[in-house]
């Protein structure tokens, strides 16, 4: 058994990824949809209030 051939063939990697492009795309869209759904129903716990007054920024 030859253990000195530990190189990564980028061409084979790209071919494998390209073959699974539909699955990758579907999983990405699913993750975005799940995140959007969670953000839509999640309770907002924090709020921020900012008041800017003239001249207060540079002092």
Secondary structure as UniProt FT lines:
FT   HELIX           10..19
FT   HELIX           21..41
FT   TURN            54..55
//
